[in-house]
Amino acid sequence: MFRISKDNPAFYLTAVTKERLPIFRTEALAQVACDALLEARRSGKFLAFAFVLMPDHFHLVTDSKVESKEVLRFTKGICGRRVIDHLRENGHEDSLGKLRVDRQTDGSDFVVWQRHSNVRLLWNEQMLWQRIQYTHLNPVRAGLVHHPNEWHWSTARIWHGRPLENEPFEVDRSKIEWHR
């Protein structure tokens, strides 16, 4: 169980695509990203409390058992590789061209994510709950839907007790120990 405190904070992570390209605007690439992020969650052994995938970024609320830089390394690394593989396998040369960069130190020729990500520490329940709500309201604020439950690439329905049979992302909501 995860019990939030100053000694055991949660993380609110945001990763943005290169040049804010709307990479995840298609259902196929959004599903690739969600599958990759689930893989990263299992590989990195971190909890996921809330999530939203937007066309050009994602927000993730997670525990602090694993350092934030490691969570980002897993999520951005695995997701980036899966997106590039998908684009290559499906002949999306124009899209790959937009992600092309000078050869990186890791030998790659493509970049999906901006180098710097945003990390916020959350050390009490009020902050945690506020970030969960903020995450789920992101597609509403962006004008993509009228209600958070309408956005397929979010954990809002799970939090509202209305999950779909084919939810694209799993959350560890039941692993939060609330003080109340």
Backbone bond lengths (Angstrom), bond angles and torsions (degrees), N, CA, C in turn:
res aa  C-N    CA-C-N  psi(-1)  N-CA   C-N-CA  omega(-1)  CA-C   N-CA-C  phi
1 M - - - 1.463 - - 1.530 109.69 -
2 F 1.311 115.24 146.80 1.451 121.71 178.79 1.520 108.77 -107.15
3 R 1.320 115.51 122.61 1.463 121.10 176.29 1.522 107.20 -120.07
4 I 1.314 115.79 115.29 1.458 121.27 -174.10 1.526 110.74 -73.51
5 S 1.335 115.23 141.09 1.460 122.23 175.66 1.529 107.74 -163.98
6 K 1.327 116.00 175.39 1.469 119.01 177.24 1.521 111.06 -62.93
7 D 1.338 116.67 -31.62 1.459 120.60 178.41 1.525 112.79 -83.97
8 N 1.317 116.69 -13.84 1.455 122.12 -178.03 1.539 108.83 -138.84
9 P 1.340 116.95 68.54 1.460 119.72 -175.12 1.528 111.89 -76.21
10 A 1.316 115.22 168.49 1.457 122.53 168.48 1.528 106.57 -102.01
11 F 1.313 116.26 165.40 1.458 121.64 176.25 1.521 109.29 -115.08
12 Y 1.321 115.09 141.47 1.460 122.07 170.15 1.528 105.26 -113.06
13 L 1.323 116.44 111.14 1.456 121.97 -173.96 1.521 110.85 -111.24
14 T 1.314 115.38 139.77 1.452 122.29 174.62 1.513 108.31 -129.80
15 A 1.323 116.48 129.01 1.466 121.84 174.32 1.522 107.46 -123.84
16 V 1.333 116.23 134.21 1.453 123.15 -175.17 1.527 109.41 -116.15
17 T 1.325 115.90 140.69 1.455 120.39 179.94 1.526 111.47 -69.60
18 K 1.329 114.41 159.12 1.463 121.57 177.63 1.531 108.92 -54.03
19 E 1.311 115.78 126.84 1.466 123.19 178.05 1.533 112.96 52.55
20 R 1.321 115.04 25.34 1.470 122.89 -178.84 1.531 112.24 54.04
21 L 1.324 115.44 34.74 1.466 119.83 176.55 1.528 109.31 -64.67
22 P 1.333 118.21 136.68 1.472 121.13 -178.73 1.537 111.49 -79.16
23 I 1.314 115.62 62.95 1.460 122.49 -174.63 1.519 112.02 -60.63
24 F 1.325 117.33 -34.72 1.465 121.04 -172.46 1.526 113.20 -100.34
25 R 1.317 116.67 29.31 1.464 119.45 -179.74 1.522 112.33 -79.18
26 T 1.338 117.63 -19.29 1.465 119.03 177.61 1.519 109.81 -95.59
27 E 1.318 115.14 150.51 1.466 120.13 179.92 1.526 111.45 -60.11
28 A 1.326 116.94 -39.04 1.467 120.56 -178.33 1.526 111.43 -61.40
29 L 1.327 117.63 -48.08 1.462 119.81 -178.79 1.523 112.08 -73.10
30 A 1.323 117.66 -32.34 1.466 119.60 175.73 1.527 109.70 -63.83
31 Q 1.327 116.90 -40.86 1.469 119.92 178.81 1.522 110.81 -67.56
32 V 1.322 117.76 -39.56 1.467 121.72 175.67 1.527 109.13 -57.49
33 A 1.328 116.31 -45.98 1.466 120.72 -179.15 1.522 111.57 -63.72
34 C 1.324 117.76 -45.70 1.470 120.47 -179.84 1.526 111.04 -63.29
35 D 1.332 117.23 -43.44 1.463 120.45 177.52 1.530 110.57 -60.83
36 A 1.327 116.03 -42.18 1.468 120.41 179.87 1.526 111.17 -65.84
37 L 1.326 116.84 -39.61 1.464 119.71 179.96 1.525 111.16 -69.00
38 L 1.321 117.75 -33.78 1.472 120.16 174.05 1.524 110.35 -66.19
39 E 1.327 115.82 -40.43 1.466 120.24 176.17 1.533 110.46 -61.71
40 A 1.326 116.41 -42.94 1.467 121.11 179.01 1.524 110.67 -62.79
41 R 1.314 115.99 -40.15 1.475 121.12 179.19 1.525 110.87 -61.26
42 R 1.321 116.32 -44.13 1.469 119.92 178.55 1.524 111.05 -68.11
43 S 1.324 116.94 -45.69 1.469 121.14 -178.75 1.525 112.04 -65.35
44 G 1.329 115.84 -41.78 1.456 120.70 -177.62 1.513 113.96 -82.30
45 K 1.330 116.96 -11.09 1.464 122.78 178.19 1.532 112.80 56.67
46 F 1.335 115.29 46.96 1.456 119.97 174.78 1.519 109.17 -118.43
47 L 1.313 116.49 158.26 1.458 122.47 177.98 1.524 109.81 -87.62
48 A 1.307 116.51 151.33 1.458 122.01 175.08 1.523 107.58 -123.77
49 F 1.324 116.43 120.04 1.463 121.24 -177.45 1.523 112.80 -98.10
50 A 1.321 117.68 -34.48 1.456 122.07 178.66 1.516 108.11 -155.13
51 F 1.341 114.74 153.86 1.456 119.17 -173.51 1.521 109.40 -157.84
52 V 1.328 115.48 146.82 1.457 121.47 167.50 1.525 107.43 -148.06
53 L 1.315 115.01 136.70 1.458 122.12 173.86 1.520 107.26 -109.62
54 M 1.309 115.39 118.93 1.461 122.22 178.31 1.528 107.95 -102.94
55 P 1.322 119.56 170.79 1.467 119.70 -179.26 1.529 113.99 -57.56
56 D 1.340 117.30 -29.86 1.468 118.81 -175.90 1.536 114.87 -128.74
57 H 1.322 117.66 13.09 1.468 119.82 177.53 1.517 110.23 -169.03
58 F 1.327 114.87 171.34 1.463 119.09 170.80 1.509 109.99 -137.24
59 H 1.329 114.87 155.42 1.459 123.15 172.13 1.518 106.93 -119.81
60 L 1.322 115.36 139.82 1.459 121.29 179.13 1.518 108.56 -140.04
61 V 1.333 116.36 129.27 1.461 121.72 173.16 1.520 106.00 -104.88
62 T 1.321 116.03 123.70 1.454 121.20 -173.28 1.520 111.30 -140.41
63 D 1.307 115.59 169.93 1.461 120.40 177.78 1.527 109.95 -80.25
64 S 1.323 116.26 177.98 1.470 120.34 -178.11 1.523 112.05 -112.28
65 K 1.329 116.81 19.20 1.463 119.50 177.62 1.532 109.94 -61.04
66 V 1.332 115.91 -35.30 1.457 123.17 176.61 1.525 107.13 -110.88
67 E 1.326 117.68 138.36 1.465 121.09 -179.05 1.524 110.80 -57.80
68 S 1.328 116.11 147.18 1.463 120.50 -177.59 1.521 111.87 -58.73
69 K 1.328 117.73 -37.83 1.468 119.15 -179.79 1.527 111.25 -65.19
70 E 1.316 116.99 -30.48 1.466 120.64 177.28 1.523 110.75 -74.78
71 V 1.325 117.48 -40.28 1.464 120.41 176.46 1.525 109.08 -60.27
72 L 1.321 117.01 -44.57 1.462 120.76 178.94 1.521 111.41 -66.56
73 R 1.308 117.83 -37.16 1.470 120.68 177.35 1.524 110.20 -61.20
74 F 1.318 116.86 -45.75 1.463 120.77 178.37 1.533 111.20 -65.53
75 T 1.335 116.91 -51.10 1.467 119.54 -174.23 1.526 111.70 -66.42
76 K 1.315 116.87 -50.55 1.462 119.34 -177.85 1.523 111.20 -69.91
77 G 1.326 116.99 -37.44 1.464 120.22 -178.65 1.514 112.61 -66.12
78 I 1.322 116.79 -54.08 1.470 120.45 -178.46 1.524 110.60 -65.95
79 C 1.313 117.14 -44.83 1.467 120.32 -179.41 1.530 110.40 -62.92
80 G 1.314 116.93 -44.77 1.464 120.44 179.50 1.523 111.75 -59.40
81 R 1.328 116.77 -45.30 1.472 119.87 179.51 1.527 111.70 -63.41
82 R 1.330 116.99 -42.22 1.470 120.35 -179.06 1.528 111.36 -66.70
83 V 1.323 117.36 -38.09 1.469 120.82 178.26 1.523 109.98 -64.88
84 I 1.320 117.47 -47.79 1.470 121.59 179.37 1.525 109.83 -60.39
85 D 1.325 117.47 -45.87 1.473 120.97 178.09 1.517 111.07 -58.28
86 H 1.326 116.71 -44.51 1.467 120.87 -179.94 1.534 110.47 -61.30
87 L 1.313 116.87 -45.70 1.459 120.21 -179.67 1.528 111.24 -62.88
88 R 1.329 116.88 -42.44 1.471 120.71 177.58 1.523 111.50 -63.15
89 E 1.326 116.49 -48.98 1.467 121.75 -176.12 1.522 112.56 -64.34
90 N 1.318 117.07 -25.62 1.455 120.85 -177.17 1.525 113.64 -106.56
91 G 1.326 116.19 12.17 1.457 121.37 173.99 1.510 116.27 66.60
92 H 1.312 117.18 32.88 1.476 121.27 -179.86 1.529 109.82 -90.27
93 E 1.314 116.31 67.07 1.468 121.91 -175.46 1.527 112.37 -64.39
94 D 1.329 117.47 -38.03 1.473 119.99 179.14 1.527 110.64 -62.02
95 S 1.328 115.91 -43.47 1.468 119.83 179.03 1.519 111.02 -66.06
96 L 1.325 116.54 -41.97 1.464 119.50 176.87 1.522 110.90 -60.30
97 G 1.316 116.69 -38.85 1.464 120.63 179.32 1.516 112.54 -59.37
98 K 1.326 117.05 -35.36 1.465 120.82 178.85 1.527 111.77 -70.22
99 L 1.326 116.85 -22.20 1.468 121.45 -178.84 1.521 112.33 -98.07
100 R 1.326 116.81 -2.96 1.469 120.82 -177.70 1.526 110.83 -68.60
101 V 1.319 115.20 140.38 1.461 122.75 177.20 1.519 107.83 -140.17
102 D 1.331 116.43 168.24 1.459 119.41 171.12 1.516 107.66 -61.16
103 R 1.298 116.75 146.57 1.472 121.44 -176.83 1.528 110.85 -47.71
104 Q 1.328 114.22 127.18 1.462 122.41 -179.50 1.532 110.04 -81.73
105 T 1.321 116.19 167.66 1.465 120.70 178.80 1.524 111.76 -61.79
106 D 1.352 117.22 -25.49 1.466 119.99 178.56 1.533 112.03 -86.92
107 G 1.341 116.78 4.08 1.456 121.10 177.35 1.516 115.09 89.22
108 S 1.322 118.08 -0.58 1.464 120.06 -177.84 1.528 110.87 -83.05
109 D 1.327 114.43 153.41 1.463 121.90 178.52 1.523 112.65 -106.69
110 F 1.353 116.39 -2.19 1.456 121.32 -176.17 1.519 110.29 -132.32
111 V 1.322 115.25 149.05 1.459 121.47 177.45 1.522 108.40 -133.01
112 V 1.321 116.51 128.55 1.459 121.75 177.56 1.525 110.32 -93.98
113 W 1.332 117.55 -36.43 1.462 122.35 -170.95 1.512 112.55 -111.09
114 Q 1.329 115.50 148.70 1.464 120.24 168.50 1.516 107.81 -63.37
115 R 1.293 116.01 150.88 1.464 121.05 -175.65 1.526 112.55 -62.28
116 H 1.311 116.58 -46.86 1.459 120.40 -174.82 1.524 110.73 -96.46
117 S 1.299 115.58 134.00 1.456 122.25 177.62 1.514 108.83 -113.46
118 N 1.312 116.12 163.29 1.452 121.54 179.83 1.527 109.25 -99.49
119 V 1.327 116.49 129.07 1.464 122.35 178.66 1.526 107.89 -126.78
120 R 1.316 115.88 126.24 1.466 121.19 174.45 1.516 108.57 -119.75
121 L 1.311 115.27 138.09 1.466 120.79 173.52 1.520 109.19 -87.14
122 L 1.307 115.58 136.26 1.462 121.93 176.33 1.520 106.32 -119.32
123 W 1.330 117.66 121.08 1.460 118.33 -173.75 1.524 114.72 -121.08
124 N 1.340 116.71 9.35 1.465 117.99 172.56 1.525 109.32 -147.52
125 E 1.322 115.75 166.87 1.459 120.51 -175.54 1.523 112.73 -62.31
126 Q 1.325 116.64 -36.99 1.462 119.63 179.83 1.523 110.43 -61.43
127 M 1.327 117.01 -44.76 1.464 120.77 178.65 1.528 110.87 -65.01
128 L 1.318 116.83 -41.48 1.455 121.46 179.18 1.524 110.63 -61.07
129 W 1.331 116.43 -50.38 1.454 120.66 -178.74 1.529 111.33 -63.55
130 Q 1.325 118.18 -39.29 1.458 121.79 178.97 1.527 110.66 -61.91
131 R 1.326 118.08 -42.01 1.467 121.65 -179.38 1.527 111.45 -71.39
132 I 1.317 117.36 -33.36 1.469 120.09 176.27 1.527 108.72 -64.06
133 Q 1.327 116.97 -46.10 1.467 120.71 178.90 1.528 111.18 -64.45
134 Y 1.327 116.72 -43.98 1.462 121.08 178.74 1.525 110.17 -58.02
135 T 1.325 116.12 -44.31 1.465 121.48 179.51 1.522 110.29 -58.22
136 H 1.318 116.21 -49.94 1.459 120.27 -176.16 1.529 113.08 -69.90
137 L 1.317 118.25 -27.31 1.466 121.26 179.40 1.524 113.23 -84.07
138 N 1.316 117.92 -6.41 1.467 121.88 -177.37 1.534 113.14 -53.11
139 P 1.343 120.33 -48.45 1.468 119.76 179.89 1.537 113.17 -66.83
140 V 1.334 117.17 -27.78 1.468 120.90 176.91 1.524 108.81 -69.72
141 R 1.326 116.81 -48.26 1.463 120.78 179.55 1.531 111.54 -61.35
142 A 1.338 116.72 -31.60 1.469 121.04 179.67 1.525 112.11 -80.58
143 G 1.342 117.71 -3.25 1.454 121.49 178.77 1.527 114.17 76.35
144 L 1.326 116.86 18.33 1.467 120.53 -178.81 1.525 112.61 -84.75
145 V 1.334 116.75 -27.78 1.463 122.83 179.15 1.525 108.33 -147.63
146 H 1.328 116.44 168.88 1.468 121.03 178.14 1.524 111.74 -94.47
147 H 1.328 117.03 -26.90 1.469 121.97 -178.33 1.528 108.42 -134.56
148 P 1.334 118.21 140.83 1.467 120.41 -178.12 1.532 114.09 -53.81
149 N 1.320 118.43 -33.36 1.464 120.84 -178.68 1.525 112.72 -66.83
150 E 1.326 117.35 -16.91 1.458 120.94 -179.03 1.527 112.35 -78.36
151 W 1.330 117.68 -19.03 1.474 120.98 -178.04 1.526 108.21 -85.11
152 H 1.320 116.34 116.09 1.464 121.26 -173.60 1.534 112.76 -65.04
153 W 1.327 118.16 -30.96 1.467 123.01 -170.68 1.529 111.27 -96.03
154 S 1.326 114.93 49.96 1.459 121.65 -175.43 1.521 109.65 -147.90
155 T 1.311 115.49 159.89 1.463 120.73 176.30 1.535 111.72 -96.89
156 A 1.313 117.89 10.67 1.471 121.45 -177.49 1.521 111.95 -57.16
157 R 1.331 117.70 -44.97 1.468 120.33 -178.07 1.528 111.26 -60.33
158 I 1.307 116.81 -37.85 1.471 120.46 179.05 1.527 109.50 -63.31
159 W 1.324 116.37 -46.19 1.461 120.86 179.57 1.525 111.78 -65.31
160 H 1.329 117.47 -30.07 1.459 121.29 -179.89 1.526 112.24 -88.69
161 G 1.333 116.97 5.39 1.456 120.98 178.06 1.519 114.33 73.06
162 R 1.333 117.00 23.63 1.463 121.88 -178.52 1.527 111.81 -130.19
163 P 1.329 117.92 50.81 1.474 119.06 -177.27 1.526 111.83 -68.36
164 L 1.309 114.35 150.00 1.451 121.26 173.65 1.531 108.52 -83.62
165 E 1.318 116.65 162.90 1.460 119.76 176.28 1.523 111.21 -65.95
166 N 1.315 117.05 -30.22 1.463 121.91 -176.03 1.531 112.09 -114.45
167 E 1.308 116.87 47.95 1.470 119.92 179.23 1.532 109.28 -55.41
168 P 1.338 117.28 135.00 1.459 119.87 -177.64 1.530 114.21 -77.18
169 F 1.326 117.01 -11.58 1.464 119.61 -176.30 1.520 108.53 -147.94
170 E 1.319 116.42 142.38 1.463 121.96 178.55 1.523 109.50 -101.49
171 V 1.315 115.82 148.39 1.462 119.47 176.81 1.521 110.42 -127.27
172 D 1.315 113.81 158.83 1.461 121.97 -179.63 1.519 110.35 -102.50
173 R 1.299 116.11 43.58 1.474 121.90 -178.06 1.526 111.30 -55.51
174 S 1.311 116.81 -41.03 1.474 120.58 -176.72 1.526 112.16 -71.70
175 K 1.322 118.41 -8.56 1.465 120.78 -179.41 1.528 112.45 -93.49
176 I 1.325 116.91 3.01 1.467 120.80 176.01 1.525 107.42 -89.27
177 E 1.303 115.97 126.57 1.468 120.89 175.28 1.528 107.91 -98.66
178 W 1.322 115.44 105.20 1.463 121.15 -179.30 1.526 108.97 -80.03
179 H 1.321 117.01 143.64 1.468 122.18 -179.44 1.510 112.61 -71.20
180 R 1.312 117.31 -27.54 1.462 121.02 -174.71 1.491 112.48 -61.80
